[in-house]
């Protein structure tokens, strides 16, 4: 099974999609991760403030943090390889990493075409 591990910076909750001012990038990324799991990719997500041991236990994460500090986060590891750090990828990038087709545009097109029969 393909897998993605996401190492988030310290946030108030596990996804960062909480509080009075929610970052729209985090909302989009959370939706993209949900979609990715529906495509049979195992997604593990770790928040520095809630799961510090996960950061300490992974050599790639430890090294990135030693070299770049907090700017290395978020750090994403796909199938054992660092694929992004310091930013959240979009769905097209996630698709590329796992050889998937981004169906979000196709679904929007279908819905628009189905609108009026």
C-alpha positions in Angstrom: 0.0 0.0 0.0 1.2 3.5 -0.8 1.6 5.8 2.2 2.1 9.4 3.1 3.3 10.8 6.4 2.6 14.4 7.2 4.6 16.2 9.9 2.8 19.4 10.7 4.1 22.3 12.8 2.7 22.8 16.2 -1.0 23.5 15.9 -4.0 23.8 18.3 -5.6 20.6 16.9 -4.5 17.7 14.8 -5.4 19.3 11.5 -5.1 23.0 12.2 -8.7 23.4 11.0 -10.0 24.9 14.2 -10.1 28.2 16.0 -11.5 31.6 15.0 -9.3 32.1 11.9 -8.9 28.9 9.9 -6.2 28.9 7.2 -8.0 28.0 3.9 -4.8 26.2 2.8 -5.2 23.8 5.7 -8.9 23.3 4.9 -8.0 22.4 1.3 -5.1 20.2 2.4 -7.3 18.3 4.9 -9.9 17.7 2.1 -7.1 16.5 -0.2 -5.8 14.1 2.4 -9.3 12.7 2.9 -9.6 12.2 -0.9 -6.2 10.6 -0.9 -7.3 8.0 1.7 -10.3 7.2 -0.6 -7.7 6.4 -3.3 -6.3 3.7 -1.1 -3.2 5.7 0.1 -2.5 5.3 3.8 -2.1 8.8 5.4 -0.5 9.3 8.7 -0.5 12.9 10.2 1.6 14.1 13.1 1.3 17.4 14.9 4.4 18.6 16.6 2.5 19.8 19.7 0.5 16.6 20.0 2.9 13.9 18.8 6.5 15.1 19.4 7.8 11.5 19.7 6.9 10.8 16.0 9.2 13.7 15.0 12.0 12.4 17.3 11.7 8.8 16.1 12.0 9.6 12.3 15.6 10.2 11.2 14.6 12.1 8.1 12.4 14.5 10.1 15.1 14.9 12.8 17.7 15.8 10.2 15.4 18.2 8.4 14.6 20.0 11.7 18.3 20.2 12.6 19.2 21.7 9.2 16.2 24.0 8.7 14.5 24.4 12.0 10.8 25.0 12.0 10.9 26.2 8.4 11.2 22.5 7.4 7.6 22.0 8.5 5.2 20.8 7.2 7.3 17.9 6.0 5.8 15.2 3.8 7.2 11.8 3.3 5.7 9.6 0.5 6.8 6.0 0.4 9.9 6.7 2.4 11.1 9.7 0.5 10.8 13.4 1.5 8.6 15.0 -1.3 7.9 18.4 0.2 8.9 20.6 3.1 8.0 24.1 4.3 4.7 24.1 2.4 1.5 22.2 1.8 1.2 20.6 -1.7 -1.9 20.9 -3.8 -3.9 17.9 -5.0 -2.1 17.8 -8.4 1.2 17.2 -6.6 -0.3 14.5 -4.5 -1.6 12.8 -7.6 1.8 13.0 -9.3 3.5 11.4 -6.3 1.1 8.5 -6.2 0.3 8.1 -9.9 -3.3 9.1 -9.5 -5.7 11.1 -11.6 -7.1 14.3 -10.1 -10.8 13.7 -10.5 -11.9 16.9 -8.7 -12.1 18.9 -12.0 -13.9 16.0 -13.7 -16.5 15.9 -10.9 -17.1 19.6 -11.1 -17.5 19.4 -14.9 -20.0 16.5 -14.5 -22.0 18.4 -11.9 -22.1 21.5 -14.1 -23.2 19.5 -17.2 -25.9 17.7 -15.1 -27.3 21.0 -13.8 -30.2 21.5 -16.2 -30.7 18.0 -17.6 
